[in-house]
Amino acid sequence: MKLLVIGSGKMARAIGSRALAGGHRVRIADREASKAVSLAADLGAGSTGEALEEIGDADVVVLATPYRGSLEIAREWSDRLSGKILIDISNPVDFTTLDGLVTPPGSSAAEQIAEAAPAASVVKAFNTVFAGRLAGSGPLDVFIAGDDERACTTVATLCEDGDLRPISVGGLGHAGALESFQLLHMKIQDQIDGDWMTAITFER
């Protein structure tokens, strides 16, 4: 599978690392090309870094950027994203207070991105996993929401290949619940001494 990961932050690094471990090819793209090149060099064989200019032959595009930036890219690249699987990992949180979401009432970041790029198959995934845990080894649960069954299956395969357990929660209308869920996960970090390294998982 060929991935285009947009962004060069901690989540881009973690997702890129898992994808490479699963045997996939990864292109890192950033508006600052030097950041993308540097991250690709750190990730090693199978990855390349470049300026954010073209989608090329990517099978999957990962928006590893904050909500506002992801929405801007979806709008700017709407035509070029046609037919692509587009993964939204963002959490549209008011990070100054952690007291709420900044999306319109009744909507979600993923649904806003889907409206901006209507010809893409938008899938919500990875938003409930902190970068520090994702960058490590070992299995984690990744919740997936999307309306396109083929796209969700592809994202699930990507997760499985990277030693992650995909859990489908249904259509894209459930993305808002995942975003609210992660907001609560963020809010309790100080109470549980989580240090942003905890994980939401289900066990028997």
C-alpha positions as CSV (number, residue, x, y, z in Angstrom):
1,M,0.0,0.0,0.0
2,K,1.2,3.5,-0.8
3,L,0.6,6.2,1.9
4,L,0.9,9.9,1.7
5,V,1.2,11.3,5.2
6,I,0.6,15.0,5.4
7,G,2.4,16.6,8.3
8,S,5.7,16.0,10.1
9,G,4.7,16.0,13.7
10,K,4.5,13.2,16.3
11,M,1.5,11.5,14.9
12,A,3.0,11.6,11.4
13,R,6.0,9.9,12.8
14,A,4.0,7.3,14.7
15,I,1.7,6.4,11.8
16,G,4.5,6.3,9.4
17,S,6.5,4.0,11.6
18,R,3.6,1.6,12.0
19,A,2.9,1.6,8.2
20,L,6.5,0.9,7.4
21,A,6.6,-1.9,10.0
22,G,3.6,-3.4,8.1
23,G,5.5,-3.4,4.8
24,H,3.9,-0.3,3.2
25,R,5.6,2.6,1.4
26,V,5.3,6.0,3.0
27,R,5.7,9.5,1.6
28,I,5.8,12.3,4.1
29,A,4.7,15.7,2.8
30,D,4.8,19.1,4.6
31,R,4.6,22.7,3.6
32,E,8.1,22.9,4.9
33,A,9.8,20.3,2.8
34,S,12.9,20.2,5.1
35,K,10.7,18.9,7.9
36,A,9.3,16.1,5.8
37,V,12.7,15.1,4.5
38,S,14.1,15.0,8.0
39,L,11.3,12.8,9.3
40,A,11.6,10.5,6.3
41,A,15.3,10.1,7.0
42,D,14.5,9.2,10.6
43,L,11.9,6.6,9.6
44,G,14.4,5.0,7.2
45,A,14.0,2.7,4.2
46,G,10.6,2.8,2.5
47,S,9.9,6.4,3.3
48,T,10.6,9.6,1.4
49,G,10.0,13.3,2.3
50,E,8.9,16.1,0.1
51,A,7.1,19.4,-0.2
52,L,3.3,19.3,0.1
53,E,2.5,19.6,-3.6
54,E,1.1,16.4,-5.2
55,I,-0.9,13.4,-4.1
56,G,0.6,11.3,-6.9
57,D,-0.2,7.6,-6.8
58,A,-1.0,7.3,-3.1
59,D,-3.7,4.8,-2.2
60,V,-4.3,6.4,1.2
61,V,-3.8,10.0,2.3
62,V,-3.4,10.6,6.0
63,L,-4.1,14.1,7.4
64,A,-1.7,14.0,10.3
65,T,-2.4,17.7,11.0
66,P,-4.5,19.7,13.4
67,Y,-8.2,20.0,12.6
68,R,-8.0,23.5,11.1
69,G,-5.1,22.6,8.9
70,S,-6.8,19.4,7.8
71,L,-9.9,21.2,6.9
72,E,-7.9,23.7,4.9
73,I,-6.1,21.0,3.0
74,A,-9.3,19.2,2.2
75,R,-10.8,22.4,0.8
76,E,-7.7,23.3,-1.2
77,W,-7.1,19.8,-2.5
78,S,-10.7,18.8,-3.0
79,D,-10.4,17.9,-6.7
80,R,-7.1,16.1,-6.3
81,L,-8.5,14.0,-3.4
82,S,-11.2,12.6,-5.7
83,G,-11.3,8.8,-5.4
84,K,-8.8,8.7,-2.6
85,I,-9.1,7.2,0.9
86,L,-8.6,10.1,3.3
87,I,-7.9,9.4,6.9
88,D,-8.8,12.2,9.4
89,I,-7.0,11.7,12.7
90,S,-7.7,15.1,14.2
91,N,-9.3,16.0,17.5
92,P,-11.1,19.4,17.2
93,V,-10.5,20.3,20.8
94,D,-10.2,23.7,22.4
95,F,-6.7,23.1,23.6
96,T,-6.5,26.2,25.7
97,T,-9.1,24.9,28.1
98,L,-9.8,21.2,27.0
99,D,-13.4,22.3,27.7
100,G,-15.1,21.4,24.5
101,L,-15.0,20.8,20.8
102,V,-14.7,23.6,18.2
103,T,-16.8,21.9,15.5
104,P,-20.3,23.1,14.6
105,P,-23.0,21.6,16.9
106,G,-24.1,18.2,15.6
107,S,-21.1,17.8,13.4
108,S,-17.5,16.4,13.7
109,A,-14.1,17.2,12.2
110,A,-14.4,14.1,9.9
111,E,-17.8,15.2,8.6
112,Q,-16.6,18.8,8.0
113,I,-13.6,17.3,6.1
114,A,-16.0,15.1,4.1
115,E,-18.1,18.1,3.1
116,A,-14.9,19.9,2.0
117,A,-13.7,16.9,-0.1
118,P,-16.9,15.2,-1.1
119,A,-15.3,13.0,-3.8
120,A,-12.9,11.4,-1.3
121,S,-13.7,8.5,1.0
122,V,-13.2,9.9,4.5
123,V,-12.4,7.6,7.3
124,K,-12.0,8.6,11.0
125,A,-9.2,6.7,12.6
126,F,-6.2,7.0,15.0
127,N,-7.7,10.0,16.9
128,T,-8.1,8.0,20.2
129,V,-4.4,7.0,20.3
130,F,-1.7,9.2,21.7
131,A,1.4,9.6,19.6
132,G,3.7,8.4,22.3
133,R,2.0,5.0,22.6
134,L,1.4,4.7,18.8
135,A,5.1,5.2,18.2
136,G,6.0,2.3,20.4
137,S,5.6,-1.4,19.8
138,G,2.8,-3.7,20.7
139,P,-0.9,-3.9,19.9
140,L,-3.4,-1.0,20.4
141,D,-7.0,-0.5,19.6
142,V,-7.8,1.8,16.7
143,F,-11.5,2.9,16.3
144,I,-12.7,3.4,12.7
145,A,-15.7,5.2,11.5
146,G,-16.6,5.7,7.8
147,D,-19.4,5.3,5.3
148,D,-17.4,3.6,2.6
149,E,-17.0,-0.1,3.4
150,R,-14.0,-0.6,1.0
151,A,-12.2,2.4,2.5
152,C,-12.8,1.2,6.1
153,T,-11.6,-2.3,5.2
154,T,-8.4,-0.8,3.7
155,V,-7.7,1.3,6.8
156,A,-8.4,-1.8,9.0
157,T,-5.8,-3.8,6.9
158,L,-3.3,-0.9,7.4
159,C,-3.9,-1.2,11.2
160,E,-3.6,-4.9,11.3
161,D,-0.3,-4.9,9.3
162,G,1.1,-2.4,11.9
163,D,0.2,-4.7,14.9
164,L,-3.0,-2.6,15.7
165,R,-6.5,-3.9,16.3
166,P,-9.1,-2.1,14.2
167,I,-12.5,-1.7,15.7
168,S,-15.3,-0.5,13.5
169,V,-17.9,1.7,15.2
170,G,-20.0,2.3,12.1
171,G,-20.6,5.2,9.8
172,L,-19.0,8.6,9.7
173,G,-21.8,9.9,11.8
174,H,-20.1,8.3,14.8
175,A,-16.9,10.3,14.3
176,G,-18.2,12.9,16.7
177,A,-18.6,10.4,19.5
178,L,-14.9,9.3,18.9
179,E,-13.8,12.9,19.1
180,S,-15.8,13.5,22.3
181,F,-14.4,10.3,23.7
182,Q,-10.9,11.4,23.1
183,L,-11.6,14.8,24.7
184,L,-12.5,13.1,27.9
185,H,-9.3,10.9,27.6
186,M,-7.3,14.1,27.3
187,K,-9.1,15.8,30.3
188,I,-8.3,13.1,32.8
189,Q,-4.5,12.8,32.0
190,D,-3.5,14.9,35.1
191,Q,-5.9,12.9,37.4
192,I,-4.5,9.5,36.4
193,D,-0.8,10.6,35.9
194,G,-1.3,9.5,32.4
195,D,1.5,11.6,30.9
196,W,-0.3,11.3,27.5
197,M,0.8,7.7,27.3
198,T,-2.5,5.9,28.2
199,A,-4.6,4.0,25.7
200,I,-8.3,3.3,25.3
201,T,-8.7,-0.5,24.9
202,F,-11.2,-3.2,25.5
203,E,-10.2,-6.5,27.3
204,R,-11.9,-9.5,28.6
